[in-house]
Amino acid sequence: MMDTMKHMLINPATPIILYTAYKVIKLAKQAKRLNQFTDQHYKPSGQNFFGSFGEFIKTMRMSIEDGSISEEFLIWRQRKFKESENSAFPGTWIFKTLPWRQLMYVADPSLVEMMAQIPPSSVAQGGFAGDLLELDTNGFKNGLVMLEHDDWKKQRKIISQIFHRKQLDQYIDTMDQAAITFTEKLSEQSSFSKIGSYEKSRLFVYEVLFKTIFGDSTAEVQTDKTYESIITTFQKLGEAINTKIRSLPLILLLKKIPLGIELAKKFWSPLREEQEHQVSRDEYLHKMVEKSRSELSQGFQNSDLTSILLQSQDKLGKSALSDAQIHSHLFTFLFAGHETTLAALSWSLFHLGENPEWAKKIKEEF
């Protein structure tokens, strides 16, 4: 008996087998606990071991060139809500990707309200946020997207105090001036062009964001081509996230392999290029934070987001945010503000260009 145990301890495969067995048992228990809850809700039929994961990846790979989520994915998600109407909990369905990884999509307002009341101390990050975003250590990691529990609550309180009506009103003149330049640029087009309108919309949005977020008053992005490099950096980082979504099975596999992600960053071009753009982004954010810090020390009263975050204090009068947290908040607001606003603006222009009668009605209204 002792010889057998000694042999097992000496055998290098033994620790690996024991560790693997431990992980399997742990995941099995996690899946069992999840099923006790999720079995009450609608689960799309025909699910295998990976649930609806195959369908999800298929629709996400239909993403259009600029990195936006494809309409096919939105239709697929809405179809699942429709299928759930005759279940015990209409308006909810379970998106299973693995037995131990199940997400609940919710459209019922009363259920959303109930879940929104859950104390932050009980809430952990769900979905694929960690799988996709934690690889970027200086990106969203220290901001509201990735923080959990009381850390999230503290940061959320600081941010919510910033965005009040008086603060936002200070940005109106900046937005108006940028909008005037935007309309002038659009009027230079002799005919409607979807690509041209998208590019002009992109520069307009970035000009507003650079001035209001970073306080870069000289950022005449729509007329100054020197900003094209940093804009490309932010755009490529957005495309990298979309690439990782389309390659999610590979990302999940690499994370399970020791040093898998580190090796991928060296040899897989999407991750290698993403790292390069992360360095450019970090250098730019550091430069903007130091610029605002210098101006504040000289007595300037700037209203941009960077300056306000730098001035945030806790109850003891000390700085409430570290530089890492400030960087994450700035990147989060730039990323979120750019994606949503640009999509709404460029599609509005596209439909107005395609439908002159709508444009005529708007012109008459003005």
C-alpha positions as CSV (number, residue, x, y, z in Angstrom):
1,M,0.0,0.0,0.0
2,M,2.8,2.4,1.0
3,D,4.7,1.5,-2.2
4,T,1.6,2.3,-4.3
5,M,1.1,5.7,-2.6
6,K,4.8,6.5,-3.0
7,H,4.6,5.6,-6.7
8,M,1.6,7.9,-7.2
9,L,3.3,10.8,-5.5
10,I,6.4,10.3,-7.6
11,N,4.5,10.0,-10.9
12,P,4.4,13.4,-12.5
13,A,1.0,12.7,-14.0
14,T,-0.6,12.3,-10.6
15,P,-0.9,16.0,-9.7
16,I,-2.4,16.7,-13.1
17,I,-5.0,13.9,-12.8
18,L,-5.9,15.0,-9.3
19,Y,-6.2,18.7,-10.3
20,T,-8.3,17.8,-13.4
21,A,-10.6,15.6,-11.2
22,Y,-11.0,18.5,-8.7
23,K,-11.9,20.9,-11.5
24,V,-14.4,18.5,-13.1
25,I,-16.2,17.9,-9.7
26,K,-16.2,21.7,-9.0
27,L,-17.7,22.4,-12.5
28,A,-20.3,19.6,-12.1
29,K,-21.5,21.1,-8.8
30,Q,-21.6,24.5,-10.3
31,A,-23.7,23.2,-13.2
32,K,-26.1,21.5,-10.8
33,R,-26.6,24.6,-8.7
34,L,-27.3,26.6,-11.9
35,N,-29.8,24.1,-13.2
36,Q,-31.8,24.3,-10.0
37,F,-32.5,28.0,-10.9
38,T,-32.4,28.0,-14.7
39,D,-34.7,24.9,-15.2
40,Q,-37.6,27.1,-14.1
41,H,-37.1,29.3,-17.2
42,Y,-37.3,28.7,-20.9
43,K,-34.4,27.0,-22.5
44,P,-34.4,26.8,-26.3
45,S,-35.0,23.3,-27.7
46,G,-32.3,21.3,-29.4
47,Q,-29.6,22.3,-27.0
48,N,-26.6,20.1,-26.8
49,F,-23.7,20.2,-24.3
50,F,-22.9,23.7,-25.5
51,G,-26.5,24.9,-25.5
52,S,-27.1,27.8,-27.9
53,F,-23.4,28.6,-28.2
54,G,-23.1,27.4,-31.8
55,E,-26.1,29.6,-32.9
56,F,-24.6,32.6,-31.1
57,I,-21.2,32.3,-32.7
58,K,-22.8,31.8,-36.1
59,T,-24.8,35.0,-35.9
60,M,-21.9,37.0,-34.4
61,R,-19.7,36.0,-37.3
62,M,-22.2,37.9,-39.6
63,S,-20.9,41.2,-38.1
64,I,-20.5,43.9,-40.7
65,E,-17.1,45.4,-41.6
66,D,-17.1,48.4,-39.2
67,G,-17.3,46.0,-36.2
68,S,-20.9,46.6,-35.2
69,I,-23.1,43.8,-34.0
70,S,-25.0,42.3,-37.0
71,E,-28.7,42.6,-37.3
72,E,-28.9,38.8,-37.6
73,F,-27.7,38.5,-33.9
74,L,-30.4,40.9,-32.8
75,I,-33.1,39.0,-34.7
76,W,-31.8,35.7,-33.2
77,R,-32.0,37.1,-29.7
78,Q,-35.5,38.5,-30.3
79,R,-36.7,35.2,-31.7
80,K,-35.7,33.5,-28.4
81,F,-37.8,36.0,-26.5
82,K,-40.8,35.2,-28.8
83,E,-40.4,31.5,-28.1
84,S,-40.5,32.1,-24.3
85,E,-44.0,33.6,-24.4
86,N,-45.7,30.4,-23.5
87,S,-43.3,29.5,-20.7
88,A,-43.8,29.9,-16.9
89,F,-41.8,33.2,-17.1
90,P,-42.5,34.9,-20.4
91,G,-39.9,37.4,-21.5
92,T,-36.9,35.5,-20.1
93,W,-34.8,32.7,-21.6
94,I,-31.6,30.9,-20.7
95,F,-28.6,31.2,-23.0
96,K,-26.5,28.2,-22.2
97,T,-22.9,28.1,-23.5
98,L,-21.7,25.3,-21.2
99,P,-23.4,23.4,-18.4
100,W,-21.7,25.6,-15.8
101,R,-22.0,28.8,-17.9
102,Q,-25.7,29.9,-18.3
103,L,-26.9,33.4,-18.8
104,M,-30.5,34.7,-18.4
105,Y,-31.8,37.2,-20.9
106,V,-34.6,39.3,-19.4
107,A,-37.2,41.5,-21.2
108,D,-39.9,41.5,-18.5
109,P,-39.8,45.1,-16.9
110,S,-40.9,43.8,-13.4
111,L,-38.2,41.2,-13.4
112,V,-35.6,43.7,-14.5
113,E,-36.7,46.1,-11.7
114,M,-36.4,43.3,-9.1
115,M,-32.9,42.3,-10.3
116,A,-31.8,45.9,-10.3
117,Q,-32.6,46.1,-6.6
118,I,-30.1,43.3,-5.7
119,P,-27.4,44.8,-3.4
120,P,-24.1,45.4,-5.3
121,S,-22.3,43.2,-2.7
122,S,-24.2,40.2,-4.0
123,V,-23.5,40.9,-7.7
124,A,-20.6,39.5,-9.7
125,Q,-19.7,40.1,-13.3
126,G,-21.6,37.8,-15.7
127,G,-21.6,36.8,-19.3
128,F,-18.4,37.0,-21.3
129,A,-17.2,40.2,-19.9
130,G,-14.2,38.6,-18.1
131,D,-13.4,36.3,-21.0
132,L,-13.3,39.2,-23.5
133,L,-12.1,42.2,-21.6
134,E,-9.9,41.1,-18.8
135,L,-7.0,40.4,-21.2
136,D,-6.7,44.2,-21.5
137,T,-5.3,45.0,-18.1
138,N,-5.4,48.8,-18.6
139,G,-8.7,49.0,-20.4
140,F,-12.0,48.4,-18.7
141,K,-10.6,46.4,-15.8
142,N,-10.6,49.1,-13.2
143,G,-13.8,50.8,-14.4
144,L,-17.5,50.3,-14.0
145,V,-17.7,47.5,-16.7
146,M,-15.5,45.1,-14.8
147,L,-15.6,46.1,-11.1
148,E,-17.8,44.1,-8.7
149,H,-19.4,44.3,-5.3
150,D,-18.6,47.3,-3.1
151,D,-15.8,48.5,-5.4
152,W,-18.4,48.9,-8.1
153,K,-20.8,50.7,-5.7
154,K,-18.1,53.2,-4.7
155,Q,-17.1,54.0,-8.3
156,R,-20.7,54.2,-9.4
157,K,-21.4,56.8,-6.7
158,I,-18.4,58.9,-7.8
159,I,-19.4,58.8,-11.4
160,S,-23.1,59.5,-10.9
161,Q,-22.2,62.7,-8.9
162,I,-20.4,64.0,-12.0
163,F,-23.2,63.7,-14.5
164,H,-25.7,66.2,-13.4
165,R,-27.5,68.8,-15.5
166,K,-25.3,71.7,-14.7
167,Q,-22.2,69.8,-15.6
168,L,-23.5,68.6,-18.9
169,D,-24.8,72.0,-19.8
170,Q,-21.2,73.2,-20.0
171,Y,-20.6,70.9,-23.0
172,I,-23.4,72.4,-25.2
173,D,-21.3,75.1,-26.8
174,T,-18.6,72.6,-27.6
175,M,-21.1,70.3,-29.2
176,D,-22.7,73.2,-31.1
177,Q,-19.4,74.3,-32.6
178,A,-18.5,70.8,-33.6
179,A,-21.9,70.3,-35.2
180,I,-21.5,73.5,-37.3
181,T,-18.2,72.1,-38.7
182,F,-19.9,68.8,-39.2
183,T,-22.7,70.2,-41.3
184,E,-20.2,72.2,-43.3
185,K,-18.3,69.1,-44.0
186,L,-21.4,67.2,-45.1
187,S,-22.4,70.0,-47.4
188,E,-19.2,69.6,-49.3
189,Q,-20.4,66.3,-50.7
190,S,-21.9,66.8,-54.2
191,S,-24.0,63.6,-53.7
192,F,-25.0,61.3,-50.8
193,S,-22.3,58.8,-49.9
194,K,-22.8,56.2,-47.1
195,I,-19.1,55.8,-46.6
196,G,-18.3,59.5,-46.7
197,S,-21.1,60.3,-44.3
198,Y,-19.9,57.6,-41.9
199,E,-16.4,58.9,-41.9
200,K,-17.6,62.5,-41.3
201,S,-19.8,61.3,-38.5
202,R,-16.9,59.4,-36.9
203,L,-14.7,62.5,-36.9
204,F,-17.5,64.7,-35.5
205,V,-18.2,62.3,-32.6
206,Y,-14.5,62.0,-31.7
207,E,-14.1,65.8,-31.8
208,V,-16.9,66.2,-29.2
209,L,-15.5,63.3,-27.1
210,F,-11.9,64.5,-27.1
211,K,-12.9,68.0,-26.0
212,T,-15.5,67.0,-23.4
213,I,-13.7,63.9,-22.0
214,F,-10.1,65.0,-22.2
215,G,-10.4,68.7,-22.3
216,D,-8.4,68.8,-25.5
217,S,-9.7,72.2,-26.7
218,T,-7.4,72.2,-29.7
219,A,-8.7,68.9,-31.0
220,E,-10.2,70.1,-34.3
221,V,-10.5,66.5,-35.3
222,Q,-12.7,67.2,-38.3
223,T,-10.1,69.4,-39.9
224,D,-6.8,68.3,-38.3
225,K,-5.5,65.0,-39.7
226,T,-2.9,64.7,-36.9
227,Y,-5.6,63.0,-34.7
228,E,-6.2,60.2,-37.3
229,S,-3.6,58.0,-35.6
230,I,-5.1,57.9,-32.1
231,I,-8.6,57.6,-33.6
232,T,-7.4,54.6,-35.5
233,T,-6.1,53.2,-32.3
234,F,-9.5,53.4,-30.5
235,Q,-11.2,52.0,-33.6
236,K,-8.9,49.0,-33.8
237,L,-9.4,48.3,-30.1
238,G,-13.1,48.1,-30.8
239,E,-12.6,45.8,-33.7
240,A,-10.4,43.6,-31.6
241,I,-13.2,43.0,-29.1
242,N,-15.5,42.0,-32.0
243,T,-12.8,39.6,-33.3
244,K,-12.5,38.0,-29.9
245,I,-16.3,37.6,-29.8
246,R,-16.2,35.8,-33.1
247,S,-13.3,33.7,-31.9
248,L,-14.7,33.1,-28.4
249,P,-14.4,29.3,-28.4
250,L,-10.7,29.7,-29.1
251,I,-10.3,32.4,-26.4
252,L,-11.9,30.1,-23.8
253,L,-9.7,27.2,-24.8
254,L,-6.5,29.3,-24.7
255,K,-7.4,30.5,-21.2
256,K,-7.6,26.9,-19.9
257,I,-4.1,26.1,-21.3
258,P,-1.2,27.2,-19.1
259,L,0.5,30.3,-20.8
260,G,-2.0,29.8,-23.7
261,I,-3.0,33.5,-23.8
262,E,0.5,34.7,-23.4
263,L,1.7,32.6,-26.4
264,A,-1.3,33.7,-28.4
265,K,-0.4,37.4,-27.8
266,K,3.0,36.7,-29.4
267,F,1.9,34.6,-32.4
268,W,-1.8,35.3,-33.1
269,S,-2.0,38.5,-35.1
270,P,-5.4,39.8,-33.7
271,L,-4.1,39.7,-30.1
272,R,-0.6,40.9,-31.0
273,E,-2.0,43.9,-32.9
274,E,-4.4,44.6,-30.0
275,Q,-1.5,44.8,-27.6
276,E,0.2,47.3,-29.8
277,H,-2.8,49.6,-29.9
278,Q,-3.3,49.2,-26.2
279,V,0.2,50.7,-25.7
280,S,-0.7,53.6,-28.0
281,R,-3.9,54.2,-26.1
282,D,-2.2,54.0,-22.7
283,E,0.4,56.6,-23.8
284,Y,-2.4,58.9,-25.0
285,L,-4.5,58.6,-21.8
286,H,-1.4,59.2,-19.6
287,K,-0.6,62.3,-21.6
288,M,-4.1,63.7,-21.3
289,V,-4.3,63.0,-17.5
290,E,-0.9,64.6,-16.9
291,K,-2.0,67.6,-19.0
292,S,-5.2,68.1,-16.9
293,R,-3.2,67.6,-13.7
294,S,-0.8,70.3,-14.7
295,E,-3.5,72.7,-15.6
296,L,-5.4,72.1,-12.3
297,S,-2.2,72.8,-10.4
298,Q,-1.9,76.1,-12.2
299,G,-5.5,77.1,-11.1
300,F,-7.4,76.3,-14.3
301,Q,-11.1,75.4,-13.7
302,N,-11.7,73.0,-16.5
303,S,-15.0,71.1,-16.9
304,D,-13.8,68.1,-18.9
305,L,-14.3,64.6,-17.5
306,T,-10.6,64.1,-16.9
307,S,-10.2,67.2,-14.7
308,I,-13.4,66.3,-12.7
309,L,-12.2,62.8,-12.1
310,L,-8.8,64.1,-10.9
311,Q,-10.6,66.4,-8.4
312,S,-12.8,63.7,-7.0
313,Q,-12.2,63.3,-3.3
314,D,-13.2,60.8,-0.6
315,K,-14.6,61.7,2.8
316,L,-11.1,62.3,4.1
317,G,-10.3,64.8,1.4
318,K,-7.9,62.5,-0.4
319,S,-8.1,61.6,-4.1
320,A,-10.9,59.2,-4.5
321,L,-9.5,57.6,-7.7
322,S,-6.2,56.1,-8.7
323,D,-4.7,56.9,-12.1
324,A,-5.5,53.3,-13.2
325,Q,-9.2,53.9,-12.3
326,I,-9.2,57.2,-14.1
327,H,-7.7,55.7,-17.2
328,S,-10.4,52.9,-17.2
329,H,-13.2,55.4,-16.7
330,L,-11.9,57.6,-19.5
331,F,-11.6,54.7,-21.9
332,T,-15.0,53.4,-20.9
333,F,-16.8,56.6,-21.7
334,L,-14.9,57.2,-24.9
335,F,-15.6,53.7,-26.1
336,A,-19.3,53.7,-25.1
337,G,-19.9,57.2,-26.3
338,H,-18.3,56.6,-29.6
339,E,-20.0,53.3,-30.5
340,T,-23.5,54.2,-29.7
341,T,-23.6,57.8,-30.9
342,L,-21.8,57.0,-34.1
343,A,-24.1,54.2,-35.0
344,A,-27.2,56.3,-34.4
345,L,-25.9,59.3,-36.3
346,S,-24.5,57.5,-39.3
347,W,-27.6,55.3,-39.8
348,S,-29.9,58.4,-39.4
349,L,-27.9,60.1,-42.2
350,F,-28.0,57.0,-44.3
351,H,-31.8,56.7,-44.1
352,L,-32.3,60.4,-44.7
353,G,-30.1,60.1,-47.8
354,E,-32.1,57.1,-49.0
355,N,-35.4,58.8,-48.3
356,P,-35.5,62.4,-49.5
357,E,-39.1,62.8,-48.5
358,W,-38.1,62.3,-44.8
359,A,-35.3,64.9,-45.2
360,K,-37.9,67.3,-46.7
361,K,-40.2,66.9,-43.7
362,I,-37.3,67.5,-41.2
363,K,-36.2,70.6,-43.2
364,E,-39.8,72.0,-43.1
365,E,-40.0,71.4,-39.4
366,F,-36.9,73.4,-38.8
